[in-house]
Amino acid sequence: MTKKELANRINVDPKTLKNWESSKPELLKLIYLGLATEEHVKETEKYIKTIKELHESK
């Protein structure tokens, strides 16, 4: 994900995001961790759906 895409995703100006890189690095770290967690949750939901479908087809 580009910085511009990230800025759009969290509804901030790309310049704000650039400023945060130096002034609020911990905030950016939390944002990236949150996005990674969101991806893991989505993947887990897909696996659960697949398992349920397999279980129901038996």
Secondary structure, 3 states (H helix, E strand, C coil): CCHHHHHHHCCCCHHHHHHHHHHCHHHHHHHHHHHHHHHHHHHHHHHHHHHHHHHHHC
